[in-house]
Amino acid sequence: MAAIDTAMYSVHLLVAGVWAGSVVFVTYAVLPTAREGLANAEPLEPVVGKLRWLSRTSALVLLATGGHMAGTLYTVERLTGSTRGHLVLGMVGLWLALAGLVEVGSARLADGFGQKKVREPAREARPFFLGATTVAVALLVVGGLLSTGVV
C-alpha cells in the first residue's frame, strides 16, 4: 500500500469518527440541556455554528478521501456487482443523509437560538438529530465491515 493510500484511509477514518461523535454528542448532551432550559441561547449558538462547520468540512473531506479510495480500489463493475461495492454505495447514500439531517437540524437550532429561544428549537431539531445519530452509527458499522475484510 502506498503512503498516499494509508494517509487517505487514516484521514477518512479520523474525520468520520469525529463527525459521527460530534453528532452523537449534540444529540445526547446539547439537545437535552436545551430542551430542559438548562442553558440559554447565547452559549449554544457557537456550538451549533461549530457543528455546521465541522459537518460541512467533514462531508468535503470524506468525499475527497472516499473518492480516492473508491477510485483506487473499485471499478464500476465491482461497485455495482459485489457486496463490498454495494456497501460502498450504501455509505455514499448514508453520507448524504447524514449531511442533510445535520444541516436541517442545525438550521432549526440556529434559527431559534438567533431569536434567543432554546426549548422550542431543541424540540424541533430533535428528530433530525436522532436520525443523524442513527445514520452516523450505521456509517461506522458499514465502515467497520469494509475495513475488516470480512465482506
Residue pairs with C-beta under 8 A, 6 or more apart in sequence:
4 68
5 68
5 69
5 72
8 65
8 68
8 69
9 65
9 69
11 61
11 65
12 61
12 62
12 65
12 66
12 69
13 143
13 147
15 58
15 61
15 62
15 65
16 58
16 62
16 139
16 140
16 143
17 140
18 54
18 58
19 54
19 55
19 58
19 59
19 62
19 98
19 136
20 136
20 137
20 139
20 140
22 51
22 54
22 55
23 51
23 55
23 98
23 102
23 129
23 132
23 133
23 136
24 133
24 136
24 137
26 47
26 51
26 129
27 126
27 129
27 130
27 132
27 133
28 133
30 44
30 47
31 122
31 125
31 126
31 129
32 122
33 39
34 44
34 109
34 118
34 119
34 121
34 122
35 119
35 122
35 123
35 126
36 119
37 118
37 119
39 118
40 116
40 118
41 112
41 113
41 114
41 115
41 116
41 117
41 118
42 116
44 109
44 113
44 118
45 110
45 113
45 114
48 106
48 109
48 110
48 113
49 110
51 102
51 106
52 102
52 103
52 106
52 110
55 98
55 99
55 102
55 103
55 106
56 99
56 103
59 95
59 99
62 95
63 95
66 91
66 92
66 95
70 79
70 88
74 84
74 85
74 88
78 84
78 85
79 85
79 86
79 88
79 89
80 86
80 89
83 151
84 146
84 151
87 142
87 145
87 146
87 151
88 146
90 142
91 139
91 142
91 143
91 146
94 135
94 138
94 139
94 142
95 139
97 131
97 135
98 132
98 135
98 136
98 139
101 128
101 129
101 131
101 132
101 135
102 128
102 129
102 132
104 128
105 125
105 126
105 128
105 129
105 132
106 125
108 121
108 124
108 125
108 128
109 121
109 122
109 125
111 121
112 118
112 120
112 121
112 122
112 124
112 125
113 121
145 151
